[in-house]
Amino acid sequence: TEVVKAIKEAAQTGEVGDGKIFISEIENAIRIRTGEEGTTAL
């Protein structure tokens, strides 16, 4: 994606310690204060 591409371009030096990018799906979001879930919680 464009976001990953931008991070790679900004962070990649070719040296040890450049880091890693982990991409995963988010199952759910919960707003603790109200108990709302899913897109409503966002």
Biopython code that builds the backbone (N, CA, C, O; Angstrom):
import numpy as np
from Bio.PDB.StructureBuilder import StructureBuilder

atoms = [
    (1, "THR", "N", (0.830, -1.192, 0.000)),
    (1, "THR", "CA", (0.000, 0.000, 0.000)),
    (1, "THR", "C", (0.876, 1.258, 0.000)),
    (1, "THR", "O", (2.092, 1.173, 0.167)),
    (2, "GLU", "N", (0.272, 2.380, -0.181)),
    (2, "GLU", "CA", (1.009, 3.643, -0.192)),
    (2, "GLU", "C", (1.624, 3.961, 1.167)),
    (2, "GLU", "O", (2.714, 4.528, 1.243)),
    (3, "VAL", "N", (0.925, 3.595, 2.235)),
    (3, "VAL", "CA", (1.437, 3.869, 3.575)),
    (3, "VAL", "C", (2.711, 3.072, 3.824)),
    (3, "VAL", "O", (3.695, 3.618, 4.323)),
    (4, "VAL", "N", (2.701, 1.786, 3.480)),
    (4, "VAL", "CA", (3.880, 0.943, 3.667)),
    (4, "VAL", "C", (5.034, 1.466, 2.819)),
    (4, "VAL", "O", (6.173, 1.523, 3.282)),
    (5, "LYS", "N", (4.744, 1.842, 1.599)),
    (5, "LYS", "CA", (5.778, 2.377, 0.708)),
    (5, "LYS", "C", (6.414, 3.631, 1.314)),
    (5, "LYS", "O", (7.635, 3.785, 1.278)),
    (6, "ALA", "N", (5.595, 4.522, 1.867)),
    (6, "ALA", "CA", (6.112, 5.759, 2.464)),
    (6, "ALA", "C", (6.980, 5.467, 3.680)),
    (6, "ALA", "O", (8.021, 6.097, 3.868)),
    (7, "ILE", "N", (6.556, 4.517, 4.507)),
    (7, "ILE", "CA", (7.352, 4.159, 5.689)),
    (7, "ILE", "C", (8.690, 3.578, 5.258)),
    (7, "ILE", "O", (9.734, 3.952, 5.791)),
    (8, "LYS", "N", (8.661, 2.665, 4.295)),
    (8, "LYS", "CA", (9.903, 2.049, 3.820)),
    (8, "LYS", "C", (10.863, 3.096, 3.271)),
    (8, "LYS", "O", (12.055, 3.066, 3.576)),
    (9, "GLU", "N", (10.360, 4.003, 2.479)),
    (9, "GLU", "CA", (11.217, 5.030, 1.886)),
    (9, "GLU", "C", (11.815, 5.952, 2.947)),
    (9, "GLU", "O", (12.958, 6.391, 2.820)),
    (10, "ALA", "N", (11.050, 6.240, 3.982)),
    (10, "ALA", "CA", (11.523, 7.149, 5.023)),
    (10, "ALA", "C", (12.477, 6.466, 5.999)),
    (10, "ALA", "O", (13.370, 7.112, 6.547)),
    (11, "ALA", "N", (12.292, 5.157, 6.221)),
    (11, "ALA", "CA", (13.036, 4.483, 7.284)),
    (11, "ALA", "C", (14.204, 3.635, 6.812)),
    (11, "ALA", "O", (15.085, 3.311, 7.609)),
    (12, "GLN", "N", (14.234, 3.270, 5.542)),
    (12, "GLN", "CA", (15.239, 2.325, 5.061)),
    (12, "GLN", "C", (16.587, 2.989, 4.826)),
    (12, "GLN", "O", (16.742, 3.846, 3.955)),
    (13, "THR", "N", (17.563, 2.564, 5.634)),
    (13, "THR", "CA", (18.933, 3.050, 5.461)),
    (13, "THR", "C", (19.845, 1.961, 4.937)),
    (13, "THR", "O", (20.948, 2.239, 4.465)),
    (14, "GLY", "N", (19.383, 0.708, 5.021)),
    (14, "GLY", "CA", (20.218, -0.416, 4.619)),
    (14, "GLY", "C", (21.104, -0.921, 5.746)),
    (14, "GLY", "O", (21.881, -1.858, 5.565)),
    (15, "GLU", "N", (20.982, -0.299, 6.898)),
    (15, "GLU", "CA", (21.785, -0.684, 8.058)),
    (15, "GLU", "C", (20.967, -1.546, 9.009)),
    (15, "GLU", "O", (19.737, -1.505, 9.004)),
    (16, "VAL", "N", (21.672, -2.330, 9.826)),
    (16, "VAL", "CA", (21.005, -3.110, 10.865)),
    (16, "VAL", "C", (20.247, -2.145, 11.776)),
    (16, "VAL", "O", (20.773, -1.099, 12.157)),
    (17, "GLY", "N", (19.025, -2.498, 12.118)),
    (17, "GLY", "CA", (18.235, -1.652, 13.006)),
    (17, "GLY", "C", (17.189, -0.820, 12.284)),
    (17, "GLY", "O", (16.473, -0.043, 12.917)),
    (18, "ASP", "N", (17.088, -0.970, 10.967)),
    (18, "ASP", "CA", (16.054, -0.237, 10.233)),
    (18, "ASP", "C", (14.654, -0.607, 10.713)),
    (18, "ASP", "O", (13.724, 0.191, 10.594)),
    (19, "GLY", "N", (14.504, -1.808, 11.250)),
    (19, "GLY", "CA", (13.222, -2.231, 11.805)),
    (19, "GLY", "C", (12.431, -3.112, 10.869)),
    (19, "GLY", "O", (12.911, -3.526, 9.814)),
    (20, "LYS", "N", (11.227, -3.384, 11.270)),
    (20, "LYS", "CA", (10.310, -4.237, 10.522)),
    (20, "LYS", "C", (8.942, -3.574, 10.482)),
    (20, "LYS", "O", (8.618, -2.747, 11.334)),
    (21, "ILE", "N", (8.152, -3.937, 9.500)),
    (21, "ILE", "CA", (6.766, -3.495, 9.409)),
    (21, "ILE", "C", (5.895, -4.737, 9.522)),
    (21, "ILE", "O", (6.049, -5.676, 8.740)),
    (22, "PHE", "N", (4.989, -4.753, 10.481)),
    (22, "PHE", "CA", (4.052, -5.848, 10.639)),
    (22, "PHE", "C", (2.682, -5.365, 10.191)),
    (22, "PHE", "O", (2.232, -4.299, 10.610)),
    (23, "ILE", "N", (2.020, -6.134, 9.350)),
    (23, "ILE", "CA", (0.695, -5.771, 8.853)),
    (23, "ILE", "C", (-0.267, -6.874, 9.260)),
    (23, "ILE", "O", (-0.053, -8.046, 8.949)),
    (24, "SER", "N", (-1.324, -6.489, 9.956)),
    (24, "SER", "CA", (-2.305, -7.484, 10.387)),
    (24, "SER", "C", (-3.706, -6.879, 10.342)),
    (24, "SER", "O", (-3.881, -5.660, 10.366)),
    (25, "GLU", "N", (-4.678, -7.751, 10.277)),
    (25, "GLU", "CA", (-6.067, -7.301, 10.288)),
    (25, "GLU", "C", (-6.507, -7.039, 11.725)),
    (25, "GLU", "O", (-6.052, -7.704, 12.655)),
    (26, "ILE", "N", (-7.379, -6.083, 11.890)),
    (26, "ILE", "CA", (-7.945, -5.779, 13.199)),
    (26, "ILE", "C", (-9.333, -6.391, 13.256)),
    (26, "ILE", "O", (-10.186, -6.101, 12.418)),
    (27, "GLU", "N", (-9.553, -7.244, 14.253)),
    (27, "GLU", "CA", (-10.838, -7.920, 14.389)),
    (27, "GLU", "C", (-11.942, -7.010, 14.881)),
    (27, "GLU", "O", (-13.070, -7.062, 14.392)),
    (28, "ASN", "N", (-11.608, -6.171, 15.858)),
    (28, "ASN", "CA", (-12.644, -5.366, 16.479)),
    (28, "ASN", "C", (-11.995, -4.176, 17.177)),
    (28, "ASN", "O", (-10.805, -4.199, 17.492)),
    (29, "ALA", "N", (-12.776, -3.160, 17.408)),
    (29, "ALA", "CA", (-12.346, -2.010, 18.197)),
    (29, "ALA", "C", (-13.398, -1.800, 19.284)),
    (29, "ALA", "O", (-14.598, -1.900, 19.028)),
    (30, "ILE", "N", (-12.937, -1.508, 20.494)),
    (30, "ILE", "CA", (-13.870, -1.293, 21.602)),
    (30, "ILE", "C", (-13.501, 0.010, 22.301)),
    (30, "ILE", "O", (-12.361, 0.200, 22.723)),
    (31, "ARG", "N", (-14.485, 0.906, 22.419)),
    (31, "ARG", "CA", (-14.282, 2.133, 23.185)),
    (31, "ARG", "C", (-14.620, 1.808, 24.633)),
    (31, "ARG", "O", (-15.779, 1.565, 24.967)),
    (32, "ILE", "N", (-13.618, 1.805, 25.480)),
    (32, "ILE", "CA", (-13.787, 1.373, 26.863)),
    (32, "ILE", "C", (-14.809, 2.228, 27.596)),
    (32, "ILE", "O", (-15.640, 1.695, 28.331)),
    (33, "ARG", "N", (-14.765, 3.539, 27.414)),
    (33, "ARG", "CA", (-15.649, 4.440, 28.149)),
    (33, "ARG", "C", (-17.120, 4.133, 27.927)),
    (33, "ARG", "O", (-17.905, 4.158, 28.875)),
    (34, "THR", "N", (-17.512, 3.836, 26.665)),
    (34, "THR", "CA", (-18.929, 3.656, 26.346)),
    (34, "THR", "C", (-19.325, 2.212, 26.061)),
    (34, "THR", "O", (-20.508, 1.873, 26.066)),
    (35, "GLY", "N", (-18.335, 1.368, 25.813)),
    (35, "GLY", "CA", (-18.631, -0.017, 25.461)),
    (35, "GLY", "C", (-18.968, -0.220, 23.991)),
    (35, "GLY", "O", (-19.249, -1.340, 23.565)),
    (36, "GLU", "N", (-18.942, 0.870, 23.208)),
    (36, "GLU", "CA", (-19.226, 0.757, 21.784)),
    (36, "GLU", "C", (-18.194, -0.151, 21.124)),
    (36, "GLU", "O", (-17.036, -0.213, 21.536)),
    (37, "GLU", "N", (-18.657, -0.866, 20.072)),
    (37, "GLU", "CA", (-17.757, -1.755, 19.349)),
    (37, "GLU", "C", (-17.859, -1.519, 17.850)),
    (37, "GLU", "O", (-18.806, -0.907, 17.355)),
    (38, "GLY", "N", (-16.850, -2.025, 17.143)),
    (38, "GLY", "CA", (-16.829, -1.934, 15.693)),
    (38, "GLY", "C", (-16.558, -0.504, 15.228)),
    (38, "GLY", "O", (-15.894, 0.275, 15.912)),
    (39, "THR", "N", (-17.089, -0.180, 14.051)),
    (39, "THR", "CA", (-16.832, 1.139, 13.492)),
    (39, "THR", "C", (-17.434, 2.256, 14.331)),
    (39, "THR", "O", (-16.962, 3.391, 14.267)),
    (40, "THR", "N", (-18.466, 1.960, 15.116)),
    (40, "THR", "CA", (-19.060, 2.963, 16.008)),
    (40, "THR", "C", (-18.040, 3.444, 17.033)),
    (40, "THR", "O", (-18.070, 4.604, 17.445)),
    (41, "ALA", "N", (-17.150, 2.566, 17.439)),
    (41, "ALA", "CA", (-16.151, 2.922, 18.453)),
    (41, "ALA", "C", (-15.056, 3.833, 17.902)),
    (41, "ALA", "O", (-14.308, 4.444, 18.666)),
    (42, "LEU", "N", (-14.968, 3.919, 16.602)),
    (42, "LEU", "CA", (-13.921, 4.744, 16.001)),
    (42, "LEU", "C", (-14.351, 6.188, 15.924)),
    (42, "LEU", "O", (-13.595, 7.033, 15.445)),
]
sb = StructureBuilder()
sb.init_structure("model")
sb.init_model(0)
sb.init_chain("A")
sb.init_seg("    ")
for serial, (resi, resn, name, xyz) in enumerate(atoms, 1):
    if name == "N":
        sb.init_residue(resn, " ", resi, " ")
    sb.init_atom(name, np.array(xyz, "f"), 0.0, 1.0, " ", f" {name:<3s}", serial, name[0])
structure = sb.get_structure()
